[in-house]
Each structure stands twice: as structure tokens, then as C-alpha cells.
């Protein structure tokens, strides 16, 4: 989702588009990773020093309520991480480094759809997280 369409969706949902919010939305829209609240805050501060941690928290919470961001908790000990709705994908988390790798797999998609269908359901959403350690070669 682009920053612009994200802004549009927020306005449609009745959120006031303040400057700090615009900065936060643009950071999320441009993020190629899965930033935590702290990371969004660090990036936001570089663009607008007046942005507070509380604003970042509140904004991410609102976006989460509106289903405009995905909130991930990849590890029990890890902080929540956020990403805007992008192309459908899943995550593999490296247990040693905490690195998050995104992947897509058509066979899994087909399998998920079939599992849901066999149970009498249409598949709407699926979150899949793989946790692993890098193979030693
Ligand atoms: Zn992702």
C-alpha cells in the first residue's frame, strides 16, 4: 500500500491527518522490514523531531484497529512489529539473529485453501510463521 492510499483509508475511517501521522504513515508505507514501535519512532524523529513515542504508539494502535497494519509478534520475547498490508506473504524467523525473511509459496496457498474448504470454510486470512536455525553447510 502506498503512503497516499494509506492516508486516504485513514481519512475515510475518520482519522484526522496530522503532520506526525503523515510522517508515521509514510514510514510504514516505505518500510521494507517489520519495524517495532521503537524503530518507527526512531525513523519518525529523523523527519520530525516533535513526534513523541506516545503519538507513535497511539497511531499504530489506531491503524491496527482499522486493520490497516498487521501487528506481528514473531517471538514471545520480541516486541510487536508492524507492517502495512502488502502482497500476501508469510514469514520465516531466524531464531539466532531474529531476522525475518518473507516468502510466498503456491503449494501452501493451495493446501490452505483446500484445508479450509474441506472443513466447510472459505479461507479469508492465514498467518504462517516458520521458526528456524540456518543449516550449516
Ligand atoms: Zn512481512
Backbone and ligand atoms as CSV (ligand in chain L), in Angstrom:
chain,resi,resn,atom,element,x,y,z
A,1,UNK,N,N,0.844,-1.184,0.000
A,1,UNK,CA,C,0.000,0.000,0.000
A,1,UNK,C,C,0.888,1.246,0.000
A,2,UNK,N,N,0.548,2.229,-0.820
A,2,UNK,CA,C,1.350,3.452,-0.843
A,2,UNK,C,C,0.956,4.353,0.315
A,3,UNK,N,N,1.831,5.309,0.629
A,3,UNK,CA,C,1.539,6.251,1.711
A,3,UNK,C,C,0.242,6.996,1.412
A,4,UNK,N,N,0.052,7.301,0.131
A,4,UNK,CA,C,-1.137,8.061,-0.258
A,4,UNK,C,C,-2.428,7.268,-0.036
A,5,UNK,N,N,-2.426,5.992,-0.451
A,5,UNK,CA,C,-3.651,5.218,-0.276
A,5,UNK,C,C,-3.884,4.904,1.199
A,6,UNK,N,N,-2.795,4.802,1.946
A,6,UNK,CA,C,-2.911,4.606,3.386
A,6,UNK,C,C,-3.565,5.839,4.034
A,7,UNK,N,N,-3.097,7.018,3.635
A,7,UNK,CA,C,-3.680,8.272,4.137
A,7,UNK,C,C,-5.166,8.345,3.796
A,8,UNK,N,N,-5.468,7.985,2.550
A,8,UNK,CA,C,-6.847,8.026,2.067
A,8,UNK,C,C,-7.734,7.143,2.940
A,9,UNK,N,N,-7.253,5.936,3.227
A,9,UNK,CA,C,-8.036,4.993,4.030
A,9,UNK,C,C,-8.244,5.526,5.449
A,10,UNK,N,N,-7.219,6.187,5.988
A,10,UNK,CA,C,-7.333,6.762,7.325
A,10,UNK,C,C,-8.379,7.869,7.346
A,11,UNK,N,N,-8.357,8.704,6.323
A,11,UNK,CA,C,-9.318,9.802,6.239
A,11,UNK,C,C,-10.729,9.241,6.125
A,12,UNK,N,N,-10.888,8.219,5.288
A,12,UNK,CA,C,-12.198,7.573,5.134
A,12,UNK,C,C,-12.684,7.006,6.468
A,13,UNK,N,N,-11.734,6.535,7.271
A,13,UNK,CA,C,-12.102,5.950,8.566
A,13,UNK,C,C,-12.326,7.022,9.630
A,14,UNK,N,N,-12.137,8.282,9.248
A,14,UNK,CA,C,-12.419,9.383,10.156
A,14,UNK,C,C,-11.236,9.852,10.993
A,15,UNK,N,N,-10.025,9.391,10.656
A,15,UNK,CA,C,-8.842,9.857,11.382
A,15,UNK,C,C,-8.422,11.228,10.873
A,16,UNK,N,N,-8.066,12.089,11.807
A,16,UNK,CA,C,-7.550,13.388,11.392
A,16,UNK,C,C,-6.122,13.208,10.907
A,17,UNK,N,N,-5.810,13.795,9.752
A,17,UNK,CA,C,-4.481,13.612,9.198
A,17,UNK,C,C,-3.541,14.715,9.667
A,18,UNK,N,N,-2.941,14.502,10.818
A,18,UNK,CA,C,-1.984,15.471,11.345
A,18,UNK,C,C,-0.622,15.212,10.702
A,19,UNK,N,N,0.272,16.177,10.811
A,19,UNK,CA,C,1.616,16.014,10.242
A,19,UNK,C,C,2.344,14.797,10.821
A,20,UNK,N,N,2.355,14.656,12.164
A,20,UNK,CA,C,3.027,13.460,12.702
A,20,UNK,C,C,2.451,12.160,12.148
A,21,UNK,N,N,1.146,12.107,12.013
A,21,UNK,CA,C,0.527,10.892,11.471
A,21,UNK,C,C,0.975,10.643,10.040
A,22,UNK,N,N,1.058,11.723,9.269
A,22,UNK,CA,C,1.506,11.577,7.877
A,22,UNK,C,C,2.904,10.997,7.813
A,23,UNK,N,N,3.767,11.502,8.702
A,23,UNK,CA,C,5.147,11.006,8.740
A,23,UNK,C,C,5.156,9.513,9.080
A,24,UNK,N,N,4.378,9.130,10.080
A,24,UNK,CA,C,4.337,7.728,10.512
A,24,UNK,C,C,3.791,6.835,9.394
A,25,UNK,N,N,2.756,7.292,8.711
A,25,UNK,CA,C,2.190,6.510,7.610
A,25,UNK,C,C,3.205,6.323,6.496
A,26,UNK,N,N,3.939,7.378,6.198
A,26,UNK,CA,C,4.905,7.276,5.113
A,26,UNK,C,C,6.045,6.327,5.493
A,27,UNK,N,N,6.448,6.344,6.757
A,27,UNK,CA,C,7.480,5.406,7.212
A,27,UNK,C,C,7.008,3.964,7.058
A,28,UNK,N,N,5.778,3.714,7.457
A,28,UNK,CA,C,5.231,2.358,7.346
A,28,UNK,C,C,5.105,1.932,5.886
A,29,UNK,N,N,4.632,2.853,5.065
A,29,UNK,CA,C,4.416,2.516,3.660
A,29,UNK,C,C,5.737,2.222,2.949
A,30,UNK,N,N,6.825,2.869,3.404
A,30,UNK,CA,C,8.109,2.680,2.732
A,30,UNK,C,C,8.975,1.608,3.376
A,31,UNK,N,N,8.550,1.114,4.542
A,31,UNK,CA,C,9.377,0.130,5.245
A,31,UNK,C,C,9.425,-1.176,4.454
A,32,UNK,N,N,10.633,-1.690,4.309
A,32,UNK,CA,C,10.776,-2.986,3.637
A,32,UNK,C,C,10.902,-4.093,4.687
A,33,UNK,N,N,10.956,-3.677,5.950
A,33,UNK,CA,C,11.104,-4.650,7.019
A,33,UNK,C,C,9.847,-4.645,7.897
A,34,UNK,N,N,9.968,-5.050,9.130
A,34,UNK,CA,C,8.842,-5.123,10.059
A,34,UNK,C,C,9.220,-4.365,11.317
A,35,UNK,N,N,9.157,-3.040,11.256
A,35,UNK,CA,C,9.670,-2.243,12.372
A,35,UNK,C,C,8.814,-2.366,13.641
A,36,UNK,N,N,9.489,-2.296,14.783
A,36,UNK,CA,C,8.806,-2.237,16.073
A,36,UNK,C,C,8.387,-0.792,16.325
A,37,UNK,N,N,7.642,-0.564,17.396
A,37,UNK,CA,C,7.237,0.806,17.743
A,37,UNK,C,C,8.482,1.688,17.873
A,38,UNK,N,N,9.498,1.162,18.560
A,38,UNK,CA,C,10.728,1.929,18.773
A,38,UNK,C,C,11.394,2.298,17.449
A,39,UNK,N,N,11.399,1.344,16.521
A,39,UNK,CA,C,12.038,1.617,15.228
A,39,UNK,C,C,11.248,2.642,14.417
A,40,UNK,N,N,9.915,2.552,14.484
A,40,UNK,CA,C,9.100,3.557,13.792
A,40,UNK,C,C,9.375,4.928,14.410
A,41,UNK,N,N,9.468,4.946,15.729
A,41,UNK,CA,C,9.732,6.200,16.444
A,41,UNK,C,C,11.087,6.795,16.036
A,42,UNK,N,N,12.124,5.953,16.007
A,42,UNK,CA,C,13.456,6.428,15.613
A,42,UNK,C,C,13.447,7.033,14.208
A,43,UNK,N,N,12.765,6.353,13.297
A,43,UNK,CA,C,12.714,6.853,11.919
A,43,UNK,C,C,11.887,8.132,11.834
A,44,UNK,N,N,10.791,8.168,12.598
A,44,UNK,CA,C,9.903,9.334,12.553
A,44,UNK,C,C,10.605,10.583,13.092
A,45,UNK,N,N,11.373,10.388,14.166
A,45,UNK,CA,C,12.071,11.508,14.795
A,45,UNK,C,C,13.036,12.202,13.840
A,46,UNK,N,N,13.632,11.397,12.942
A,46,UNK,CA,C,14.582,11.962,11.982
A,46,UNK,C,C,13.887,12.915,11.020
A,47,UNK,N,N,12.595,12.668,10.779
A,47,UNK,CA,C,11.863,13.529,9.848
A,47,UNK,C,C,11.165,14.672,10.564
A,48,UNK,N,N,10.778,14.427,11.803
A,48,UNK,CA,C,10.052,15.438,12.563
A,48,UNK,C,C,10.363,15.236,14.044
A,49,UNK,N,N,11.249,16.094,14.554
A,49,UNK,CA,C,11.755,15.933,15.921
A,49,UNK,C,C,10.665,16.095,16.971
A,50,UNK,N,N,9.506,16.652,16.565
A,50,UNK,CA,C,8.444,16.903,17.547
A,50,UNK,C,C,7.596,15.661,17.812
A,51,UNK,N,N,7.797,14.613,17.023
A,51,UNK,CA,C,6.980,13.403,17.194
A,51,UNK,C,C,7.365,12.675,18.472
A,52,UNK,N,N,6.373,12.339,19.269
A,52,UNK,CA,C,6.636,11.651,20.534
A,52,UNK,C,C,6.343,10.163,20.404
A,53,UNK,N,N,6.937,9.409,21.327
A,53,UNK,CA,C,6.691,7.974,21.384
A,53,UNK,C,C,5.208,7.688,21.569
A,54,UNK,N,N,4.544,8.535,22.381
A,54,UNK,CA,C,3.112,8.335,22.643
A,54,UNK,C,C,2.297,8.451,21.351
A,55,UNK,N,N,2.696,9.410,20.498
A,55,UNK,CA,C,1.992,9.582,19.224
A,55,UNK,C,C,2.171,8.356,18.345
A,56,UNK,N,N,3.393,7.825,18.341
A,56,UNK,CA,C,3.663,6.628,17.531
A,56,UNK,C,C,2.821,5.459,18.038
A,57,UNK,N,N,2.810,5.274,19.354
A,57,UNK,CA,C,2.002,4.205,19.962
A,57,UNK,C,C,0.536,4.331,19.584
A,58,UNK,N,N,0.010,5.558,19.787
A,58,UNK,CA,C,-1.411,5.794,19.523
A,58,UNK,C,C,-1.746,5.547,18.068
A,59,UNK,N,N,-0.893,6.070,17.185
A,59,UNK,CA,C,-1.171,5.953,15.750
A,59,UNK,C,C,-1.131,4.492,15.307
A,60,UNK,N,N,-0.131,3.763,15.771
A,60,UNK,CA,C,-0.049,2.346,15.397
A,60,UNK,C,C,-1.255,1.575,15.942
A,61,UNK,N,N,-1.684,1.938,17.149
A,61,UNK,CA,C,-2.860,1.298,17.742
A,61,UNK,C,C,-4.108,1.540,16.912
A,62,UNK,N,N,-4.276,2.789,16.460
A,62,UNK,CA,C,-5.433,3.141,15.631
A,62,UNK,C,C,-5.395,2.401,14.300
A,63,UNK,N,N,-4.214,2.368,13.694
A,63,UNK,CA,C,-4.070,1.678,12.406
A,63,UNK,C,C,-4.366,0.193,12.562
A,64,UNK,N,N,-3.952,-0.345,13.699
A,64,UNK,CA,C,-4.211,-1.755,13.985
A,64,UNK,C,C,-5.716,-1.994,14.109
A,65,UNK,N,N,-6.404,-1.112,14.846
A,65,UNK,CA,C,-7.858,-1.239,14.995
A,65,UNK,C,C,-8.574,-1.169,13.657
A,66,UNK,N,N,-8.036,-0.355,12.767
A,66,UNK,CA,C,-8.663,-0.178,11.450
A,66,UNK,C,C,-8.224,-1.253,10.465
A,67,UNK,N,N,-7.408,-2.182,10.937
A,67,UNK,CA,C,-6.876,-3.247,10.076
A,67,UNK,C,C,-6.064,-2.719,8.906
A,68,UNK,N,N,-5.387,-1.617,9.119
A,68,UNK,CA,C,-4.552,-1.059,8.054
A,68,UNK,C,C,-3.099,-1.488,8.222
A,69,UNK,N,N,-2.786,-2.038,9.369
A,69,UNK,CA,C,-1.456,-2.633,9.548
A,69,UNK,C,C,-1.624,-4.034,10.131
A,70,UNK,N,N,-0.648,-4.841,9.868
A,70,UNK,CA,C,-0.556,-6.130,10.545
A,70,UNK,C,C,0.338,-5.953,11.751
A,71,UNK,N,N,-0.114,-6.504,12.866
A,71,UNK,CA,C,0.691,-6.480,14.065
A,71,UNK,C,C,1.215,-7.893,14.257
A,72,UNK,N,N,2.527,-8.035,14.255
A,72,UNK,CA,C,3.131,-9.357,14.418
A,72,UNK,C,C,3.803,-9.453,15.770
A,73,UNK,N,N,3.736,-10.644,16.340
A,73,UNK,CA,C,4.589,-10.921,17.495
A,73,UNK,C,C,5.348,-12.175,17.153
A,74,UNK,N,N,6.493,-11.987,16.555
A,74,UNK,CA,C,7.224,-13.113,15.988
A,74,UNK,C,C,7.837,-14.008,17.055
A,75,UNK,N,N,8.255,-13.407,18.147
A,75,UNK,CA,C,8.803,-14.191,19.248
A,75,UNK,C,C,8.098,-13.745,20.506
A,76,UNK,N,N,7.928,-14.670,21.437
A,76,UNK,CA,C,7.243,-14.314,22.675
A,76,UNK,C,C,7.935,-13.142,23.357
A,77,UNK,N,N,9.255,-13.155,23.281
A,77,UNK,CA,C,10.022,-12.120,23.978
A,77,UNK,C,C,10.153,-10.838,23.150
A,78,UNK,N,N,9.806,-10.949,21.887
A,78,UNK,CA,C,10.019,-9.835,20.975
A,78,UNK,C,C,8.925,-8.779,21.143
A,79,UNK,N,N,9.234,-7.557,20.722
A,79,UNK,CA,C,8.229,-6.504,20.696
A,79,UNK,C,C,7.312,-6.727,19.500
A,80,UNK,N,N,6.151,-6.129,19.578
A,80,UNK,CA,C,5.253,-6.178,18.433
A,80,UNK,C,C,5.924,-5.487,17.251
A,81,UNK,N,N,5.700,-6.032,16.073
A,81,UNK,CA,C,6.249,-5.442,14.856
A,81,UNK,C,C,5.107,-5.177,13.887
A,82,UNK,N,N,5.296,-4.159,13.085
A,82,UNK,CA,C,4.196,-3.722,12.234
A,82,UNK,C,C,4.575,-3.724,10.766
A,83,UNK,N,N,3.597,-4.015,9.932
A,83,UNK,CA,C,3.770,-3.802,8.501
A,83,UNK,C,C,2.426,-3.482,7.895
A,84,UNK,N,N,2.448,-2.655,6.857
A,84,UNK,CA,C,1.192,-2.341,6.178
A,84,UNK,C,C,0.849,-3.505,5.268
A,85,UNK,N,N,-0.426,-3.597,4.934
A,85,UNK,CA,C,-0.861,-4.682,4.064
A,85,UNK,C,C,-0.158,-4.609,2.725
A,86,UNK,N,N,0.686,-5.559,2.513
A,86,UNK,CA,C,1.372,-5.647,1.217
A,86,UNK,C,C,0.874,-6.898,0.527
A,87,UNK,N,N,1.579,-7.302,-0.497
A,87,UNK,CA,C,1.223,-8.533,-1.170
A,87,UNK,C,C,1.286,-9.678,-0.157
A,88,UNK,N,N,0.372,-10.609,-0.275
A,88,UNK,CA,C,0.288,-11.721,0.668
A,88,UNK,C,C,1.624,-12.471,0.771
A,89,UNK,N,N,2.066,-12.677,1.995
A,89,UNK,CA,C,3.307,-13.427,2.196
A,89,UNK,C,C,3.353,-13.998,3.604
A,90,UNK,N,N,4.293,-14.872,3.810
A,90,UNK,CA,C,4.490,-15.454,5.139
A,90,UNK,C,C,5.897,-15.126,5.608
A,91,UNK,N,N,6.189,-15.563,6.841
A,91,UNK,CA,C,7.466,-15.187,7.442
A,91,UNK,C,C,8.231,-16.386,7.974
A,92,UNK,N,N,9.518,-16.342,7.787
A,92,UNK,CA,C,10.410,-17.292,8.455
A,92,UNK,C,C,11.310,-16.477,9.367
A,93,UNK,N,N,11.349,-16.876,10.633
A,93,UNK,CA,C,12.130,-16.114,11.596
A,93,UNK,C,C,13.376,-16.908,11.976
A,94,UNK,N,N,14.528,-16.296,11.802
A,94,UNK,CA,C,15.805,-16.892,12.171
A,94,UNK,C,C,15.945,-16.787,13.695
A,95,UNK,N,N,15.979,-17.942,14.348
A,95,UNK,CA,C,15.981,-17.953,15.813
A,95,UNK,C,C,17.276,-17.415,16.412
A,96,UNK,N,N,18.347,-17.435,15.635
A,96,UNK,CA,C,19.610,-16.927,16.171
A,96,UNK,C,C,19.706,-15.418,16.049
A,97,UNK,N,N,19.366,-14.899,14.869
A,97,UNK,CA,C,19.556,-13.467,14.653
A,97,UNK,C,C,18.266,-12.669,14.812
A,98,UNK,N,N,17.119,-13.351,14.798
A,98,UNK,CA,C,15.846,-12.645,14.860
A,98,UNK,C,C,15.433,-12.071,13.515
A,99,UNK,N,N,16.256,-12.318,12.512
A,99,UNK,CA,C,15.965,-11.809,11.165
A,99,UNK,C,C,14.666,-12.412,10.633
A,100,UNK,N,N,13.867,-11.588,9.967
A,100,UNK,CA,C,12.586,-12.043,9.425
A,100,UNK,C,C,12.681,-12.110,7.903
A,101,UNK,N,N,12.440,-13.296,7.377
A,101,UNK,CA,C,12.530,-13.497,5.929
A,101,UNK,C,C,11.122,-13.731,5.391
A,102,UNK,N,N,10.766,-13.022,4.325
A,102,UNK,CA,C,9.436,-13.176,3.758
A,102,UNK,C,C,9.458,-14.193,2.631
A,103,UNK,N,N,8.385,-14.951,2.516
A,103,UNK,CA,C,8.311,-15.896,1.398
A,103,UNK,C,C,6.869,-16.097,0.948
A,104,UNK,N,N,6.752,-16.583,-0.267
A,104,UNK,CA,C,5.452,-16.963,-0.813
A,104,UNK,C,C,5.595,-18.367,-1.371
A,105,UNK,N,N,4.533,-19.135,-1.347
A,105,UNK,CA,C,4.606,-20.493,-1.851
A,105,UNK,C,C,3.227,-20.931,-2.336
A,106,UNK,N,N,3.125,-21.192,-3.627
A,106,UNK,CA,C,1.833,-21.522,-4.229
A,106,UNK,C,C,1.251,-22.813,-3.685
A,107,UNK,N,N,2.116,-23.789,-3.410
A,107,UNK,CA,C,1.616,-25.071,-2.889
A,107,UNK,C,C,0.949,-24.882,-1.533
A,108,UNK,N,N,1.569,-24.053,-0.688
A,108,UNK,CA,C,0.972,-23.788,0.626
A,108,UNK,C,C,-0.376,-23.091,0.462
A,109,UNK,N,N,-0.431,-22.131,-0.457
A,109,UNK,CA,C,-1.686,-21.399,-0.684
A,109,UNK,C,C,-2.804,-22.359,-1.050
A,110,UNK,N,N,-2.476,-23.279,-1.977
A,110,UNK,CA,C,-3.453,-24.254,-2.442
A,110,UNK,C,C,-3.877,-25.175,-1.293
A,111,UNK,N,N,-2.899,-25.595,-0.516
A,111,UNK,CA,C,-3.162,-26.513,0.594
A,111,UNK,C,C,-4.065,-25.857,1.646
A,112,UNK,N,N,-3.768,-24.591,1.968
A,112,UNK,CA,C,-4.553,-23.870,2.971
A,112,UNK,C,C,-6.000,-23.736,2.526
A,113,UNK,N,N,-6.143,-23.377,1.241
A,113,UNK,CA,C,-7.482,-23.188,0.704
A,113,UNK,C,C,-8.268,-24.488,0.811
A,114,UNK,N,N,-7.588,-25.595,0.477
A,114,UNK,CA,C,-8.239,-26.895,0.485
A,114,UNK,C,C,-8.583,-27.342,1.912
A,115,UNK,N,N,-7.694,-27.118,2.843
A,115,UNK,CA,C,-7.966,-27.491,4.243
A,115,UNK,C,C,-9.225,-26.784,4.731
A,116,UNK,N,N,-9.278,-25.463,4.481
A,116,UNK,CA,C,-10.437,-24.676,4.920
A,116,UNK,C,C,-11.703,-25.192,4.234
A,117,UNK,N,N,-11.595,-25.441,2.931
A,117,UNK,CA,C,-12.756,-25.876,2.154
A,117,UNK,C,C,-13.268,-27.231,2.643
A,118,UNK,N,N,-12.336,-28.154,2.917
A,118,UNK,CA,C,-12.722,-29.479,3.421
A,118,UNK,C,C,-13.447,-29.364,4.762
A,119,UNK,N,N,-13.132,-28.317,5.503
A,119,UNK,CA,C,-13.796,-28.108,6.794
A,119,UNK,C,C,-15.066,-27.281,6.629
A,120,UNK,N,N,-15.350,-26.939,5.370
A,120,UNK,CA,C,-16.579,-26.209,5.078
A,120,UNK,C,C,-16.442,-24.711,5.161
A,121,UNK,N,N,-15.195,-24.211,4.989
A,121,UNK,CA,C,-14.967,-22.775,5.117
A,121,UNK,C,C,-14.286,-22.178,3.887
A,122,UNK,N,N,-14.576,-20.904,3.692
A,122,UNK,CA,C,-13.824,-20.145,2.703
A,122,UNK,C,C,-12.659,-19.513,3.451
A,123,UNK,N,N,-11.465,-19.675,2.930
A,123,UNK,CA,C,-10.291,-19.118,3.598
A,123,UNK,C,C,-10.251,-17.604,3.422
A,124,UNK,N,N,-10.174,-16.883,4.519
A,124,UNK,CA,C,-10.136,-15.422,4.450
A,124,UNK,C,C,-8.738,-14.911,4.756
A,125,UNK,N,N,-8.155,-15.429,5.793
A,125,UNK,CA,C,-6.819,-14.959,6.133
A,125,UNK,C,C,-6.012,-16.098,6.707
A,126,UNK,N,N,-4.723,-15.998,6.564
A,126,UNK,CA,C,-3.865,-17.015,7.157
A,126,UNK,C,C,-2.557,-16.378,7.528
A,127,UNK,N,N,-2.119,-16.669,8.713
A,127,UNK,CA,C,-0.798,-16.214,9.117
A,127,UNK,C,C,0.042,-17.440,9.388
A,128,UNK,N,N,1.179,-17.470,8.793
A,128,UNK,CA,C,2.053,-18.617,8.945
A,128,UNK,C,C,3.433,-18.106,9.312
A,129,UNK,N,N,3.957,-18.619,10.393
A,129,UNK,CA,C,5.299,-18.222,10.806
A,129,UNK,C,C,6.142,-19.463,10.985
A,130,UNK,N,N,7.247,-19.510,10.313
A,130,UNK,CA,C,8.191,-20.609,10.490
A,130,UNK,C,C,9.347,-20.096,11.321
A,131,UNK,N,N,9.802,-20.908,12.242
A,131,UNK,CA,C,10.940,-20.534,13.076
A,131,UNK,C,C,12.058,-21.530,12.802
A,132,UNK,N,N,13.247,-21.038,12.518
A,132,UNK,CA,C,14.304,-21.970,12.177
A,132,UNK,C,C,15.698,-21.486,12.509
A,133,UNK,N,N,16.623,-22.432,12.390
A,133,UNK,CA,C,18.034,-22.112,12.514
A,133,UNK,C,C,18.682,-22.415,11.190
A,134,UNK,N,N,19.578,-21.563,10.783
A,134,UNK,CA,C,20.230,-21.715,9.485
A,134,UNK,C,C,20.990,-23.039,9.426
A,135,UNK,N,N,20.797,-23.762,8.313
A,135,UNK,CA,C,21.511,-25.032,8.134
A,135,UNK,C,C,22.995,-24.771,7.968
A,136,UNK,N,N,23.782,-25.604,8.620
A,136,UNK,CA,C,25.246,-25.486,8.443
A,136,UNK,C,C,25.599,-26.246,7.168
A,137,UNK,N,N,26.331,-25.595,6.306
A,137,UNK,CA,C,26.696,-26.271,5.051
A,137,UNK,C,C,28.102,-26.834,5.143
L,1,ZN,ZN,ZN,6.121,-9.356,6.168
